[in-house]
Structure formats: structure tokens, C-alpha cells
Amino acid sequence: FLDHLHLADHKEKTSHICMEVYEETLGKHHSWMIRKAAKFGMMTLPKRDVLMSHMIKENRDEAKFNQFI
């Protein structure tokens, strides 16, 4: 998820990124009810730039973020 989030376009919604990754991974193993509940929760995620700003405080931290991923 973090890799997709970091590489995504600034205009793309976090919830959309999260749903795509979820469907490719965990969603394959969950029942319909769990998938719907998870996607509902994903809709509450903040915008991509807001979420990234919580993880990357300064420009120099971005290189460390790449290493972290």
C-alpha cells in the first residue's frame, strides 16, 4: 500500500489506491461482507497529500521513506 501510495499521482485518491491494493491482496481471502466493510472504512482515509505529509515531514525524509518501503 505504501509503495503504491508513494508512487501514485498527487491527484489520485487514497481510498482508490487502498481499494486497488486490497483487492489484489487480502480481498481475495475475505468474504463479501468483510470486503464491503473494509472498503467502507477505506473511504474515510485522508487525501493522499495529507497522509504523505504525516509520514514525510521534510524533503530529506523522502529518501529515507523510499528505503523504508
C-alpha positions as CSV (number, residue, x, y, z in Angstrom):
1,F,0.0,0.0,0.0
2,L,2.7,2.5,1.0
3,D,4.6,1.8,-2.2
4,H,1.5,2.4,-4.4
5,L,0.7,5.5,-2.3
6,H,4.2,7.0,-2.7
7,L,4.3,6.3,-6.5
8,A,0.8,7.5,-7.2
9,D,-0.2,10.7,-8.9
10,H,-0.9,13.6,-6.5
11,K,-4.5,13.8,-7.7
12,E,-5.3,10.1,-7.1
13,K,-7.5,9.4,-4.0
14,T,-6.0,7.4,-1.1
15,S,-9.2,5.4,-0.9
16,H,-8.9,4.4,-4.5
17,I,-5.2,3.3,-4.1
18,C,-6.1,1.4,-0.9
19,M,-9.0,-0.4,-2.6
20,E,-6.9,-1.5,-5.5
21,V,-4.2,-2.9,-3.3
22,Y,-6.7,-4.5,-1.0
23,E,-8.5,-6.2,-4.0
24,E,-5.1,-7.6,-5.2
25,T,-4.1,-9.0,-1.8
26,L,-6.3,-9.5,1.2
27,G,-9.6,-9.1,-0.6
28,K,-9.1,-12.4,-2.3
29,H,-9.3,-14.1,1.1
30,H,-12.2,-12.3,2.7
31,S,-15.9,-12.9,2.4
32,W,-18.3,-10.4,0.7
33,M,-19.3,-8.9,4.0
34,I,-15.8,-8.3,5.2
35,R,-14.8,-6.8,1.8
36,K,-17.7,-4.3,1.9
37,A,-16.9,-3.3,5.5
38,A,-13.2,-2.9,4.6
39,K,-14.0,-0.7,1.6
40,F,-16.4,1.4,3.6
41,G,-13.5,2.0,6.1
42,M,-11.2,2.9,3.3
43,M,-13.5,5.7,2.2
44,T,-12.6,7.5,5.5
45,L,-8.9,7.8,4.6
46,P,-7.5,11.3,4.3
47,K,-6.3,12.7,0.9
48,R,-3.0,11.3,-0.4
49,D,-1.1,14.5,0.2
50,V,-2.3,14.8,3.8
51,L,-1.4,11.2,4.6
52,M,2.0,11.6,3.0
53,S,2.7,14.8,4.9
54,H,2.2,12.8,8.2
55,M,4.8,10.3,7.1
56,I,7.3,12.6,5.3
57,K,7.9,15.8,7.4
58,E,10.8,17.2,5.4
59,N,12.2,16.8,1.9
60,R,15.2,15.0,3.2
61,D,13.0,12.4,4.7
62,E,11.7,11.3,1.3
63,A,14.8,9.4,0.5
64,K,14.5,7.6,3.9
65,F,10.9,6.8,3.1
66,N,11.9,5.1,-0.2
67,Q,14.4,3.0,1.9
68,F,11.7,2.2,4.4
69,I,9.4,0.9,1.8
